[in-house]
């Protein structure tokens, strides 16, 4: 290897896993320097995303146990040590991006965590700047985490809203945390209503997305996006067929695209439509409960196969299946060591550090 040109060495290293690269930093000082180089880290991440390699599922069980499953093999689980170690404090994932996870514990502390490098960093706290009324009113808090390629910065968005009975009191604020500055700042307030106690946004095409309400009285949800570059909110049109029915709608990101899971009742039968947003909304899958071989309680699309002709689903929070888009057949995925129930996300393994790459 010492006789190979530097460019060829880099091409070889780009194709290795993060685990191997961390080991190979010990080979020599030049290798260590190359692997730690910010340009190499970005090239390695880009290669993993383009080739759909070095991806893993991350599973959360009983709120504080974490496991990973290599996406290429889907054979066995591996226990992960999260930032709080052995403390049995509930932890939720706020979002994933480029191998970094934003997580929050039961005390409101937020961490950035790279499971591949086993590095983590606690974020500075930030107060809610508006004064709440003296009596208790419900508070909604929405989060979203993503990367802004324009400023080369990782950002965490937090929206907080307090509203009283019959909307007699309403106040909201939006803040953005910047990894580059390691600080929070307030941005322009939003003009919509948060409908849940806590909700997490999904990242697609350099924007974060949530389901919200345009008015407090509205029974129909609307889709709102937050551009990580301009830091502006905008409403996004839903598929036309979703406008005139009462839907239970959930979001997911899959293959870099926003995915909409719409459940509704038609002719006394439950129906699930799965849409994906490319240049426009495309209906990817539609099935009825009476005809479905997937079962129905909770069906979550996670990722496309490398060939793009199958979709990996999490079923009822306790197993995985491949769904063939052409034949519409289902293949069970047997993974050793799966916990009895879990939440699941997909992330790309990366060397991205918890500091600004200058």
C-alpha positions as CSV (number, residue, x, y, z in Angstrom):
1,X,0.0,0.0,0.0
2,X,2.9,2.3,0.7
3,X,3.9,2.3,-3.0
4,X,0.3,3.2,-4.2
5,X,-0.4,6.8,-5.2
6,X,-2.2,8.8,-2.6
7,X,-5.3,9.2,-4.8
8,X,-5.6,5.4,-5.2
9,X,-5.2,4.9,-1.5
10,X,-8.1,7.3,-0.9
11,X,-10.2,5.5,-3.4
12,X,-9.7,2.3,-1.5
13,X,-10.4,3.8,1.9
14,X,-13.6,5.3,0.6
15,X,-15.0,1.9,0.2
16,X,-14.4,0.7,3.7
17,X,-16.7,0.7,6.7
18,X,-16.4,3.2,9.5
19,X,-15.4,0.4,11.9
20,X,-12.5,-0.6,9.6
21,X,-11.4,3.0,9.1
22,X,-11.2,3.7,12.8
23,X,-9.0,0.6,13.1
24,X,-6.8,1.6,10.2
25,X,-6.0,5.0,11.7
26,X,-3.4,3.1,13.7
27,X,-1.6,1.8,10.6
28,X,0.4,5.0,10.1
29,X,0.4,8.8,10.7
30,X,-0.4,9.5,7.0
31,X,-3.4,7.1,7.1
32,X,-4.6,8.7,10.3
33,X,-4.3,12.1,8.9
34,X,-6.1,11.1,5.7
35,X,-9.0,9.5,7.5
36,X,-9.4,12.5,9.9
37,X,-9.3,14.9,7.0
38,X,-12.6,16.8,6.7
39,X,-12.6,16.4,2.9
40,X,-12.2,12.7,3.2
41,X,-15.0,12.5,5.8
42,X,-17.4,14.2,3.4
43,X,-16.2,12.0,0.4
44,X,-16.8,8.9,2.5
45,X,-20.2,10.0,3.5
46,X,-21.1,10.9,0.0
47,X,-19.9,7.5,-1.3
48,X,-22.0,5.7,1.3
49,X,-25.1,7.6,0.4
50,X,-24.7,7.3,-3.4
51,X,-24.0,3.5,-3.2
52,X,-26.5,2.8,-0.4
53,X,-23.8,1.2,1.7
54,X,-22.7,1.5,5.3
55,X,-26.3,1.9,6.5
56,X,-27.7,0.5,9.7
57,X,-31.0,0.2,11.5
58,X,-31.1,1.7,15.0
59,X,-33.6,0.1,17.4
60,X,-34.8,1.6,20.7
61,X,-36.3,-0.9,23.2
62,X,-37.9,0.0,26.6
63,X,-36.9,3.7,26.0
64,X,-33.2,3.3,27.0
65,X,-31.8,0.2,25.3
66,X,-30.3,0.7,21.8
67,X,-29.3,-1.8,19.2
68,X,-28.0,-1.6,15.7
69,X,-28.5,-3.9,12.7
70,X,-26.3,-3.8,9.6
71,X,-28.6,-3.0,6.7
72,X,-26.6,-4.9,4.2
73,X,-26.9,-8.2,6.0
74,X,-29.9,-7.8,8.3
75,X,-28.7,-10.9,10.3
76,X,-28.1,-9.9,13.9
77,X,-28.4,-7.1,16.4
78,X,-25.5,-5.4,18.2
79,X,-25.9,-3.5,21.5
80,X,-25.1,0.2,21.4
81,X,-23.8,2.3,24.3
82,X,-25.8,5.5,24.3
83,X,-24.5,8.8,25.7
84,X,-26.0,8.2,29.2
85,X,-24.3,4.9,29.6
86,X,-26.0,2.6,32.1
87,X,-28.4,5.2,33.4
88,X,-32.0,3.9,32.9
89,X,-33.3,7.3,31.7
90,X,-35.8,7.3,28.9
91,X,-34.2,8.6,25.6
92,X,-36.0,9.6,22.4
93,X,-34.5,10.1,19.0
94,X,-35.3,13.6,17.7
95,X,-33.8,13.0,14.3
96,X,-31.0,11.4,12.3
97,X,-28.7,13.0,9.6
98,X,-25.4,11.9,8.1
99,X,-24.7,9.5,10.9
100,X,-25.5,11.9,13.7
101,X,-28.4,11.4,16.0
102,X,-30.1,14.1,18.0
103,X,-31.5,12.5,21.2
104,X,-33.3,13.9,24.2
105,X,-33.6,12.4,27.7
106,X,-36.4,12.7,30.2
107,X,-34.8,15.7,31.8
108,X,-34.8,17.7,28.6
109,X,-31.1,17.4,27.9
110,X,-30.3,17.1,24.2
111,X,-27.3,15.3,22.9
112,X,-25.7,14.8,19.5
113,X,-24.5,11.3,19.1
114,X,-22.5,9.5,16.5
115,X,-23.0,5.7,17.3
116,X,-20.3,4.7,14.7
117,X,-17.5,6.7,16.4
118,X,-19.1,6.4,19.8
119,X,-18.8,10.2,20.3
120,X,-21.4,12.4,21.9
121,X,-21.9,16.0,22.9
122,X,-24.5,17.6,25.1
123,X,-26.1,20.8,23.6
124,X,-26.4,24.0,25.6
125,X,-29.8,24.5,27.1
126,X,-32.1,27.3,26.0
127,X,-35.0,28.9,27.8
128,X,-38.4,29.6,26.5
129,X,-38.4,33.3,26.0
130,X,-42.1,34.1,26.3
131,X,-43.7,34.2,29.7
132,X,-46.4,31.6,30.4
133,X,-49.6,32.4,32.2
134,X,-49.8,31.7,35.9
135,X,-52.1,28.7,35.5
136,X,-51.2,25.6,33.6
137,X,-51.8,25.4,29.9
138,X,-50.9,22.5,27.6
139,X,-47.5,23.0,25.8
140,X,-46.5,21.4,22.5
141,X,-42.9,21.0,21.5
142,X,-41.8,20.0,18.0
143,X,-38.2,19.1,17.0
144,X,-36.3,18.5,13.8
145,X,-32.7,17.8,13.0
146,X,-30.8,18.2,9.7
147,X,-27.9,19.5,7.6
148,X,-27.7,22.7,5.7
149,X,-25.3,22.3,2.8
150,X,-25.2,26.1,2.1
151,X,-23.7,27.0,5.5
152,X,-22.1,23.5,6.0
153,X,-23.9,23.3,9.4
154,X,-26.0,20.9,11.3
155,X,-29.1,22.5,12.8
156,X,-31.7,21.4,15.3
157,X,-35.1,23.2,15.2
158,X,-37.3,23.6,18.2
159,X,-40.9,24.9,18.0
160,X,-42.8,25.6,21.3
161,X,-46.4,26.6,21.6
162,X,-48.6,27.2,24.6
163,X,-52.4,27.5,24.2
164,X,-55.2,27.9,26.6
165,X,-58.8,26.7,26.8
166,X,-60.7,27.8,23.7
167,X,-57.5,29.4,22.5
168,X,-57.9,32.2,25.1
169,X,-54.1,32.3,25.3
170,X,-51.7,31.4,22.6
171,X,-47.9,32.0,22.3
172,X,-45.2,30.4,20.3
173,X,-41.6,30.6,19.4
174,X,-39.1,28.9,17.1
175,X,-35.4,28.5,17.7
176,X,-32.5,26.9,15.8
177,X,-29.4,25.4,17.3
178,X,-26.3,25.6,15.1
179,X,-23.4,23.1,15.6
180,X,-21.1,25.6,13.9
181,X,-21.7,28.2,16.6
182,X,-22.7,25.8,19.3
183,X,-25.6,28.1,20.3
184,X,-29.3,28.7,19.9
185,X,-31.0,31.7,18.3
186,X,-34.6,32.7,17.9
187,X,-36.0,32.9,14.4
188,X,-39.3,34.2,12.9
189,X,-42.4,32.7,14.6
190,X,-44.6,30.3,12.7
191,X,-48.2,30.8,11.7
192,X,-49.7,27.4,12.3
193,X,-50.8,25.2,15.2
194,X,-49.1,22.3,16.8
195,X,-51.4,19.5,17.6
196,X,-49.4,17.1,19.7
197,X,-47.5,17.3,23.0
198,X,-44.3,16.3,21.2
199,X,-43.5,15.6,17.6
200,X,-40.3,15.0,15.6
201,X,-39.8,16.2,12.1
202,X,-38.5,14.2,9.1
203,X,-35.6,15.3,6.9
204,X,-35.9,15.2,3.1
205,X,-34.3,17.3,0.3
206,X,-32.6,19.8,2.8
207,X,-35.9,20.5,4.6
208,X,-37.7,19.3,7.7
209,X,-41.4,18.3,7.7
210,X,-44.2,18.0,10.2
211,X,-48.0,17.6,10.2
212,X,-49.7,20.6,11.8
213,X,-53.0,22.4,11.9
214,X,-53.7,25.6,9.9
215,X,-56.4,26.6,12.5
216,X,-57.2,25.2,16.0
217,X,-60.6,24.2,14.8
218,X,-59.4,22.4,11.8
219,X,-59.9,18.7,11.8
220,X,-57.6,18.1,8.9
221,X,-53.9,18.2,9.2
222,X,-51.6,20.2,6.9
223,X,-48.0,19.5,5.9
224,X,-45.4,22.2,6.7
225,X,-41.8,22.3,5.6
226,X,-38.8,24.2,7.1
227,X,-36.0,25.1,4.6
228,X,-32.7,24.6,6.5
229,X,-31.0,27.1,4.2
230,X,-33.4,30.0,4.3
231,X,-34.8,29.0,7.7
232,X,-38.3,29.7,6.5
233,X,-41.5,27.7,7.0
234,X,-43.9,26.9,4.1
235,X,-47.0,24.9,3.6
236,X,-46.7,21.9,1.2
237,X,-49.6,20.5,-0.8
238,X,-50.8,17.1,0.1
239,X,-51.8,14.5,-2.6
240,X,-55.1,15.6,-4.2
241,X,-56.9,12.4,-3.0
242,X,-56.0,13.2,0.6
243,X,-57.8,16.5,0.6
244,X,-61.4,15.3,0.7
245,X,-61.2,12.3,3.1
246,X,-60.6,12.1,6.8
247,X,-57.1,10.6,7.1
248,X,-54.8,9.5,9.8
249,X,-51.6,10.7,8.3
250,X,-48.0,10.0,9.4
251,X,-44.7,11.0,7.9
252,X,-41.4,9.2,7.3
253,X,-38.3,9.8,5.3
254,X,-37.2,7.0,2.9
255,X,-34.4,7.0,0.3
256,X,-33.9,10.7,0.8
257,X,-37.6,11.4,-0.1
258,X,-40.5,12.4,2.1
259,X,-43.0,9.6,2.6
260,X,-46.6,10.0,3.6
261,X,-48.6,7.1,5.2
262,X,-52.3,7.8,4.9
263,X,-54.8,5.5,6.6
264,X,-58.6,5.9,6.1
265,X,-61.8,4.0,5.8
266,X,-63.5,3.3,2.5
267,X,-66.6,1.1,2.0
268,X,-66.2,-0.2,5.6
269,X,-62.7,-1.3,4.9
270,X,-59.5,0.2,6.3
271,X,-57.1,1.4,3.6
272,X,-53.4,2.4,3.7
273,X,-51.8,4.5,1.0
274,X,-48.1,5.2,1.0
275,X,-47.0,8.2,-1.0
276,X,-43.5,9.4,-1.9
277,X,-42.7,13.0,-2.8
278,X,-40.3,13.4,-5.7
279,X,-41.1,16.2,-8.2
280,X,-44.7,15.5,-7.3
281,X,-46.5,13.0,-5.1
282,X,-46.4,9.4,-6.3
283,X,-48.5,6.7,-4.8
284,X,-46.1,3.9,-4.1
285,X,-48.3,1.3,-2.4
286,X,-52.0,1.0,-1.6
287,X,-53.7,-1.9,0.1
288,X,-56.9,-2.7,2.0
289,X,-56.9,-4.4,5.4
290,X,-59.1,-7.2,4.1
291,X,-56.6,-7.9,1.3
292,X,-53.3,-7.1,3.0
293,X,-50.8,-9.7,3.8
294,X,-48.8,-7.3,5.9
295,X,-51.2,-7.1,8.8
296,X,-52.3,-3.8,10.0
297,X,-51.6,-2.5,13.5
298,X,-48.5,-0.3,12.7
299,X,-46.8,-0.5,9.3
300,X,-43.7,1.7,8.8
301,X,-41.8,1.9,5.5
302,X,-38.0,2.2,6.2
303,X,-35.9,1.9,3.1
304,X,-35.6,0.7,-0.5
305,X,-33.5,-2.3,-1.4
306,X,-30.4,-1.5,-3.3
307,X,-32.1,-2.6,-6.6
308,X,-35.1,-0.3,-5.7
309,X,-37.7,-3.0,-6.3
310,X,-38.4,-3.8,-2.6
311,X,-39.3,-1.8,0.5
312,X,-38.3,-2.8,4.0
313,X,-41.1,-2.5,6.5
314,X,-41.3,-2.5,10.3
315,X,-44.5,-4.4,11.2
316,X,-46.3,-3.8,14.5
317,X,-43.0,-2.6,16.1
318,X,-41.6,-6.1,16.5
319,X,-40.5,-7.6,13.1
320,X,-39.3,-6.7,9.6
321,X,-40.5,-7.8,6.2
322,X,-39.4,-7.1,2.6
323,X,-42.3,-6.0,0.3
324,X,-41.8,-6.6,-3.4
325,X,-43.3,-3.7,-5.3
326,X,-43.7,-5.8,-8.5
327,X,-45.1,-9.1,-7.3
328,X,-46.6,-7.6,-4.1
329,X,-45.2,-10.6,-2.2
330,X,-43.8,-10.4,1.4
331,X,-40.7,-12.0,2.7
332,X,-40.1,-12.2,6.4
333,X,-36.7,-11.0,7.6
334,X,-35.2,-13.1,10.4
335,X,-32.8,-11.0,12.6
336,X,-31.2,-12.7,15.6
337,X,-31.4,-10.9,18.9
338,X,-34.4,-8.6,18.1
339,X,-36.0,-7.2,21.2
340,X,-39.7,-8.0,21.8
341,X,-40.7,-4.5,20.7
342,X,-38.9,-1.4,19.4
343,X,-38.9,1.9,17.6
344,X,-36.7,2.0,14.6
345,X,-34.8,4.5,12.4
346,X,-32.3,4.1,9.6
347,X,-29.0,5.9,9.6
348,X,-25.8,6.0,7.6
349,X,-22.6,5.1,9.4
350,X,-20.2,8.0,9.1
351,X,-17.1,9.7,10.5
352,X,-18.8,13.1,10.9
353,X,-17.4,14.7,14.1
354,X,-19.3,16.6,16.7
355,X,-17.5,19.8,15.8
356,X,-17.4,22.1,12.9
357,X,-15.3,20.8,10.0
358,X,-13.4,23.9,8.8
